[in-house]
């Protein structure tokens, strides 16, 4: 049995879902994978909670998962360095909000943890989008891993499929429905709902944030196609390289027009490889009825890899909610210690 210390950065919806999930899955992780996962600390902007030696994993995880205010034992001003120094290295679970100008606070958390030889499981995208190559090199230098399924379509296994299932192939192109919020909004609009009412539904279900800009303006999908392409296809995109179109301007008439033509209007992220030139884009696209994503509706997502030796491989589905993202984080932690 291997004991694994976990430090959780951020406990909004995803962080709380993760704490709840590891409490729920603790016995399975011990019995099936030989991992005794121990949530030792959790942080948000005002401070942190650091478990006393010998604290029970179930109690700590449930405390964080249900917290509506600072939990008992909360330490205002507690710093990450204090915890990293005091604990045997394990996995830093990064769930703070995505910020695309500086990558912080996630970038600061990740670099400090890597330098202390902690592995990383990230749901936050900003640091990886802005400093992907640098952070991967830093991890390699310290002999640790960075996993980020939670940042690349969460419960839909995008990077895992590309790196593991398609090993030995050349990636000729990628396309995907990578954001469950926009796909649900457009599905509801196809059913006759207005954009604003559909958006309110995603927010009421906890799928979209109160500020939905990252989703509806296409930034979330752009981050995902960037990370997937850079990981699987060896590209070196920055966010400014991606041609970006959101869905704020789409109308019910646009969707119905495509439907009358036997098509479906989808918000797709793409890697296009054309004569040695790589391009990436996120845009509204009317796809034909024989397209593998024609029937991908609601919060479901999908990705297709075009390869030289295995043909076109499509994977679809995956929960688009905090629990689905939490499950992706847990999967990454398990796979870190498998390898």
C-alpha positions as CSV (number, residue, x, y, z in Angstrom):
1,X,0.0,0.0,0.0
2,X,1.4,3.4,-1.0
3,X,0.3,6.5,1.0
4,X,-0.1,9.6,-1.2
5,X,-0.3,13.1,0.2
6,X,-2.7,15.4,-1.6
7,X,-2.8,19.2,-1.4
8,X,-5.8,20.9,-2.9
9,X,-5.6,24.4,-4.3
10,X,-9.0,26.0,-4.6
11,X,-12.3,24.5,-3.4
12,X,-15.0,26.1,-5.5
13,X,-17.4,23.7,-7.2
14,X,-14.6,21.5,-8.7
15,X,-12.4,21.4,-5.6
16,X,-15.4,20.4,-3.4
17,X,-16.4,17.8,-5.9
18,X,-12.9,16.4,-5.8
19,X,-12.8,16.3,-2.0
20,X,-16.1,14.5,-2.0
21,X,-15.0,12.0,-4.6
22,X,-11.8,10.9,-3.0
23,X,-13.7,10.3,0.3
24,X,-16.2,8.2,-1.7
25,X,-13.5,6.3,-3.6
26,X,-10.9,5.9,-0.9
27,X,-11.7,2.2,-0.4
28,X,-11.6,1.5,-4.1
29,X,-8.3,3.3,-4.5
30,X,-6.8,1.2,-1.7
31,X,-8.2,-2.2,-2.9
32,X,-7.8,-1.8,-6.7
33,X,-4.8,0.4,-7.0
34,X,-2.9,0.1,-3.7
35,X,-3.1,3.8,-3.1
36,X,-4.0,5.3,0.2
37,X,-4.9,8.9,-0.8
38,X,-4.6,11.4,2.0
39,X,-6.0,14.9,1.6
40,X,-3.6,16.8,3.9
41,X,-4.3,20.5,3.1
42,X,-6.7,22.7,1.1
43,X,-6.2,26.3,0.2
44,X,-8.2,29.2,-1.2
45,X,-7.3,32.9,-1.5
46,X,-7.9,33.7,2.2
47,X,-5.7,31.0,3.7
48,X,-5.8,27.2,4.1
49,X,-6.6,24.1,6.1
50,X,-3.7,21.9,7.1
51,X,-4.6,18.6,8.7
52,X,-3.1,17.6,11.9
53,X,-0.9,14.4,11.9
54,X,-3.0,11.3,11.9
55,X,-6.2,13.0,10.7
56,X,-8.7,10.8,9.0
57,X,-9.0,11.2,5.2
58,X,-12.8,10.8,5.3
59,X,-13.2,13.5,7.9
60,X,-11.0,16.0,6.1
61,X,-12.4,15.4,2.6
62,X,-16.0,15.7,3.9
63,X,-15.2,18.8,5.8
64,X,-13.8,20.5,2.7
65,X,-16.6,19.2,0.4
66,X,-19.3,20.6,2.6
67,X,-17.6,23.9,3.6
68,X,-19.7,27.0,3.0
69,X,-17.3,29.2,5.1
70,X,-13.9,28.8,6.6
71,X,-13.9,25.3,8.2
72,X,-12.9,24.6,11.8
73,X,-9.1,24.7,12.0
74,X,-8.8,27.3,9.2
75,X,-5.5,29.2,9.2
76,X,-5.8,32.7,7.7
77,X,-2.6,33.5,5.8
78,X,-1.4,29.9,5.6
79,X,1.2,29.7,2.8
80,X,1.6,26.8,0.4
81,X,5.4,26.6,1.1
82,X,4.7,25.8,4.8
83,X,2.8,22.7,3.8
84,X,5.1,21.6,1.0
85,X,8.1,21.7,3.2
86,X,6.3,19.8,6.0
87,X,4.9,16.9,3.9
88,X,6.4,14.0,2.0
89,X,5.9,15.0,-1.7
90,X,2.7,13.7,-3.3
91,X,0.3,15.4,-5.7
92,X,-0.7,19.0,-5.9
93,X,-4.3,19.2,-7.2
94,X,-4.8,22.6,-8.9
95,X,-8.4,23.7,-9.1
96,X,-8.1,27.5,-8.9
97,X,-9.9,29.6,-11.5
98,X,-8.4,29.8,-15.0
99,X,-6.6,33.1,-15.7
100,X,-5.2,33.6,-19.2
101,X,-3.1,36.8,-18.8
102,X,-0.5,35.7,-16.2
103,X,-1.6,32.1,-15.4
104,X,-1.8,32.9,-11.7
105,X,-2.4,31.9,-9.1
106,X,-2.1,28.4,-10.7
107,X,1.3,29.1,-12.3
108,X,2.8,30.1,-8.9
109,X,1.3,27.1,-7.2
110,X,2.5,24.6,-9.9
111,X,6.1,26.0,-10.1
112,X,6.5,25.9,-6.3
113,X,5.2,22.4,-6.1
114,X,7.4,21.1,-9.0
115,X,10.5,22.6,-7.4
116,X,9.6,20.6,-4.2
117,X,9.2,17.4,-6.4
118,X,5.4,17.2,-6.2
119,X,3.5,15.8,-9.1
120,X,0.6,17.9,-10.5
121,X,-3.0,17.1,-11.4
122,X,-4.5,20.2,-12.9
123,X,-8.0,21.3,-13.8
124,X,-7.0,24.9,-14.1
125,X,-5.8,25.8,-17.6
126,X,-4.1,29.2,-17.4
127,X,-0.6,28.1,-16.3
128,X,-0.4,25.2,-18.8
129,X,-1.7,27.3,-21.7
130,X,0.8,30.1,-21.1
131,X,3.8,28.0,-20.1
132,X,3.3,24.5,-21.4
133,X,6.8,23.7,-22.6
134,X,8.5,25.4,-19.6
135,X,6.4,23.6,-17.1
136,X,6.8,20.2,-18.7
137,X,10.6,20.7,-18.9
138,X,10.6,21.7,-15.2
139,X,8.7,18.6,-14.3
140,X,11.1,16.4,-16.2
141,X,14.1,18.1,-14.5
142,X,12.6,17.2,-11.1
143,X,11.5,13.7,-12.1
144,X,7.8,14.3,-11.6
145,X,4.7,14.4,-13.8
146,X,2.1,16.9,-14.8
147,X,-1.3,15.5,-15.7
148,X,-4.2,17.7,-16.9
149,X,-7.2,15.6,-18.0
150,X,-9.3,18.0,-16.0
151,X,-8.1,20.9,-18.2
152,X,-8.7,19.1,-21.6
153,X,-12.4,18.2,-21.6
154,X,-12.4,16.6,-18.2
155,X,-14.4,13.3,-18.3
156,X,-13.9,13.0,-22.0
157,X,-10.4,11.2,-22.4
158,X,-8.8,13.4,-25.0
159,X,-5.1,13.5,-24.2
160,X,-5.1,9.9,-22.9
161,X,-6.5,8.6,-26.2
162,X,-4.1,10.6,-28.2
163,X,-0.9,9.7,-26.3
164,X,-1.7,6.1,-25.3
165,X,-4.3,4.6,-27.6
166,X,-2.8,6.2,-30.7
167,X,0.9,5.7,-29.9
168,X,2.9,5.1,-33.0
169,X,0.6,7.1,-35.3
170,X,1.1,10.4,-37.0
171,X,-1.7,12.8,-36.1
172,X,-3.0,14.4,-39.4
173,X,-5.6,16.5,-37.8
174,X,-7.9,16.9,-34.8
175,X,-11.4,18.2,-34.3
176,X,-13.8,18.2,-31.4
177,X,-16.8,19.5,-29.5
178,X,-14.7,20.5,-26.4
179,X,-17.1,22.6,-24.3
180,X,-20.2,21.1,-22.8
181,X,-21.7,24.6,-22.0
182,X,-21.8,25.8,-25.5
183,X,-23.0,22.4,-26.8
184,X,-25.9,22.4,-24.3
185,X,-26.8,26.0,-25.2
186,X,-26.9,25.3,-28.9
187,X,-28.9,22.1,-28.3
188,X,-31.5,24.0,-26.3
189,X,-31.6,26.7,-29.0
190,X,-32.3,24.0,-31.6
191,X,-35.3,23.1,-29.4
192,X,-36.5,26.7,-29.5
193,X,-35.0,28.2,-26.3
194,X,-33.4,31.6,-26.5
195,X,-29.6,32.0,-26.0
196,X,-30.1,33.8,-22.6
197,X,-32.5,31.2,-21.3
198,X,-30.2,28.4,-22.3
199,X,-27.3,30.1,-20.7
200,X,-29.2,30.5,-17.5
201,X,-30.0,26.8,-17.5
202,X,-26.2,25.9,-17.7
203,X,-25.5,28.3,-14.8
204,X,-28.4,26.9,-12.7
205,X,-27.0,23.4,-13.2
206,X,-23.5,24.5,-12.0
207,X,-22.0,23.7,-15.5
208,X,-21.3,27.3,-16.4
209,X,-19.7,30.0,-14.1
210,X,-21.6,33.2,-13.1
211,X,-19.3,34.9,-15.6
212,X,-19.6,32.6,-18.7
213,X,-17.1,34.4,-20.9
214,X,-14.5,31.6,-21.1
215,X,-17.2,29.3,-22.4
216,X,-19.4,31.3,-24.7
217,X,-16.6,33.4,-26.2
218,X,-14.7,30.3,-27.1
219,X,-11.7,30.7,-24.8
220,X,-12.2,27.4,-23.0
221,X,-12.4,25.4,-26.2
222,X,-9.3,27.3,-27.5
223,X,-7.4,26.4,-24.4
224,X,-8.3,22.8,-24.8
225,X,-7.4,22.5,-28.5
226,X,-4.1,24.2,-27.7
227,X,-3.2,21.8,-24.9
228,X,-4.4,18.7,-26.9
229,X,-2.5,19.7,-30.0
230,X,0.7,20.6,-28.2
231,X,0.5,17.4,-26.2
232,X,-0.5,14.9,-28.8
233,X,0.6,16.4,-32.2
234,X,3.8,18.2,-31.0
235,X,2.7,21.6,-32.0
236,X,3.8,24.8,-30.2
237,X,0.7,26.9,-30.2
238,X,0.2,29.9,-28.0
239,X,-3.3,31.3,-27.5
240,X,-2.8,34.1,-29.9
241,X,-2.2,31.5,-32.7
242,X,-5.8,30.3,-32.5
243,X,-8.5,31.8,-34.7
244,X,-11.4,32.2,-32.3
245,X,-15.2,32.5,-32.7
246,X,-17.6,32.4,-29.8
247,X,-21.4,31.6,-29.8
248,X,-22.8,34.9,-28.5
249,X,-23.9,35.9,-32.0
250,X,-25.5,32.6,-33.0
251,X,-29.3,32.8,-33.5
252,X,-32.1,30.3,-33.5
253,X,-32.5,31.1,-37.2
254,X,-28.9,30.1,-37.9
255,X,-29.4,26.8,-36.2
256,X,-32.7,26.2,-37.9
257,X,-31.2,27.1,-41.3
258,X,-28.6,24.4,-40.9
259,X,-31.2,21.9,-39.7
260,X,-33.3,22.5,-42.9
261,X,-30.2,21.8,-45.0
262,X,-29.8,18.4,-43.2
263,X,-26.9,19.8,-41.2
264,X,-26.1,20.6,-37.5
265,X,-24.4,23.7,-36.3
266,X,-21.6,22.8,-33.9
267,X,-18.9,24.8,-32.1
268,X,-15.7,23.0,-33.1
269,X,-12.1,23.2,-32.1
270,X,-9.7,22.1,-34.8
271,X,-6.1,21.4,-35.6
272,X,-5.6,21.6,-39.3
273,X,-2.3,20.3,-40.9
274,X,-1.9,21.7,-44.4
275,X,1.3,21.1,-46.3
276,X,3.5,21.3,-43.3
277,X,1.7,24.3,-41.8
278,X,-0.3,23.8,-38.6
279,X,-3.4,26.0,-37.9
280,X,-5.8,25.9,-35.0
281,X,-9.2,27.4,-34.7
282,X,-12.5,27.4,-32.8
283,X,-15.5,28.3,-34.9
284,X,-19.1,27.6,-35.6
285,X,-19.4,24.9,-38.3
286,X,-22.3,23.3,-40.1
287,X,-21.6,19.6,-40.3
288,X,-23.3,16.9,-42.5
289,X,-25.4,14.1,-41.2
290,X,-22.7,11.5,-41.7
291,X,-20.3,13.5,-39.5
292,X,-19.4,11.5,-36.3
293,X,-20.4,14.5,-34.1
294,X,-23.8,15.2,-35.8
295,X,-25.7,13.6,-32.9
296,X,-23.5,14.8,-30.1
297,X,-26.0,16.9,-28.1
298,X,-26.5,18.4,-24.6
299,X,-23.5,18.5,-22.4
300,X,-21.8,15.7,-24.2
301,X,-18.4,16.4,-25.9
302,X,-16.4,14.5,-28.6
303,X,-13.0,14.4,-30.2
304,X,-11.8,12.9,-33.5
305,X,-8.2,12.2,-34.3
306,X,-7.2,11.7,-37.9
307,X,-4.2,9.4,-38.2
308,X,-2.0,7.9,-40.8
309,X,-2.3,4.3,-39.8
310,X,-5.5,3.9,-37.7
311,X,-7.8,6.1,-39.7
312,X,-10.2,8.4,-37.9
313,X,-10.9,7.7,-34.2
314,X,-13.8,9.3,-32.4
315,X,-14.6,9.3,-28.7
316,X,-17.7,11.0,-27.4
317,X,-19.6,11.5,-24.1
318,X,-18.2,12.5,-20.8
319,X,-19.9,14.4,-17.9
320,X,-19.7,18.2,-18.1
321,X,-20.0,19.1,-14.5
322,X,-17.8,19.4,-11.4
323,X,-18.0,15.7,-10.6
324,X,-16.8,14.8,-14.1
325,X,-13.8,17.1,-13.7
326,X,-13.1,15.7,-10.3
327,X,-13.2,12.2,-11.7
328,X,-10.6,13.2,-14.3
329,X,-8.4,14.5,-11.5
330,X,-8.7,11.3,-9.7
331,X,-7.9,9.3,-12.8
332,X,-4.7,11.4,-13.3
333,X,-3.6,10.7,-9.8
334,X,-4.0,7.0,-10.2
335,X,-2.2,7.0,-13.5
336,X,0.7,9.0,-12.1
337,X,1.5,6.1,-9.7
338,X,0.7,3.4,-12.2
339,X,3.5,4.6,-14.4
